[in-house]
Amino acid sequence: MREHDEKLSIALQRLRDGSNPPPAQKARILAVLQSGGLLASEPTDFEPAVASLTRSGTMTRRVSAGPMSTRLLAWGGLALGLVLFAAGFGLGRRSVTSSPPGEPPDLPAAPLVVVTPALAVPPESTPAARLEAPPAELLEPTSATAKAGLARVARRSGASATGRAAPARQRPKARASSGTSLAPAPVTLSLAEALQLLQRSERAIYSGNPVWALSLLDELDARAPRALLREERVATRVLALCKEGRAADAQRLANEARGEAPASIYGGLLEGGCNTESTGAHTREP
Amino acid sequence: MTQEGRAATQADEPLGVGRALTFEELYQQYFDFTWRVLRNLAVRSLALEDVAQEVWTVVHRRLPEFEQRSSVRTWLFGIARNVARNQRRSERRHQEIELLPDTIPSDDADPEALRCSRETWSSLIRFLDALEEQDRAIFVCNLIEDLSAQETAAAVGVQVMIVYQRVRTLRRLAKDWLELHEEGSSS
């Protein structure tokens, strides 16, 4: 357990240290804010206005800015858009802002402004794309628990675990496969679902229905990975058994749990068994 | 006082106490904080720059209203959380695939240590992904950014006691999660 305390501390530290922005990005955003007139104007009139260009002019977005300069820019952009639209209309009534898939390749190149989907996806070979791929060990675990954990994460994020880092070209395929799948849902509970089930079980105990609480715990044991909320599950089961009048079973389970996790935060409850004042020893999860 | 000296002082006491806050000061000192918060609140790497820009646009707009009744970080966290939430809603509509952050920090020279820390780090990112939005906000605020329980409560909008309870639970869950994935990768 102490080892995992250290691992958690290290991982948290890494999240702290490694999530800082590159200085160039920090400077670039400040420059964009300044160029939009944001910092030059007094914060008295904030009309949503202009499209400012980021990412080398590839993506448009709204920025609050000084009223006069932004209006000029907005009108300029509108005029340019109208001209370009007219040009595109005259050249065959085609859209000038995007290129739908399957469009004929003989589009006139020069007068068109193409809004590149900057957020679409990096090329497959970029270092970023390589780094975004989860480690292979996590993608193809050998144990059932790890597979179940990954399946749950994938279900929650709406993508298959192996499809997380898939390049854009493969995205339609991934969507198609997930969209057409009518297979039964995985049996593994998510963390939130497990927590919810545990809370329901606790409520059942406190409302005097230990049998129902035990059946909820059985369901939790069957559907959640073994390590997930393990100590909480055992502590709740001890309480339920006590409430049901099965003191010997509760004591046996408590002894086993103490042997398994001597430093458990539920040590007081486990040590006292059914003699413990349950509400005081067992911290109720929010 | 040098810039660094001033920053060090201001890290211990709220910025701008006794005088008006300037946007530039806030930006220089707290931009990294908002960036980390956005990143750990599941804003995709490729959208971070735009979302961060939006956060600081909001900061500028609302700065005159900021009365320093809460700490600067609490206030900024609230703004970043709202913008991140809106961005996620928008992305959900467009069915974007969420990606892991694009850099994995490590100063380990040993390849084995690097592999282990990378796995631990990836597991923790996945753990964050599995949390409900409010729990994730508490985790980021308190356990990653080291805001106090009082600040976390104010930033997330829950009672202090709830923060204490959830932090304890989240810590336990995170350790269980790391253990689970360790079992998975070692077997």
Interface residues (C-beta under 8 A of the other chain):
Chain A: M1 H4 D5 K7 L8 I10 A11 L12 R14 L15 R16 D17 G18 S19 N20 P21 Q25 K26 R28 I29 L30 V32 L33 L38 L39 P43 F46 T54 R55 M59 R61 V63 S64 A118 L119 P122 A128 L131 E132 A133 P134 P135 E137 L138 P141 T142 S143 T145 A146 K147 G149 R152 V153 R156 S157 G158 A159 G163 R164 A165 A166 R171 A174 R175 S190 L191 A192 L195 P225 A227 L228 L229 R230 E231 E232 I265 T283 R284 E285 P286
Chain B: F23 E24 Y27 F31 D32 W35 R36 R39 N40 S45 L46 A47 L48 E49 D50 A52 Q53 E54 W56 T57 H60 R61 L63 P64 Q95 E96 I97 E98 L99 L100 P101 D102 T103 I104 P105 S106 R115 S117 R118 E119 T120 W121 S122 S123 L124 I125 R126 F127 D129 A130 L131 E132 D135 L143 I144 E145 D146 I162 Q165 R166 R168 T169 R171 R172 L173 A174 K175 D176 W177 L178 E179 L180 H181 E183 G184 S185 S187
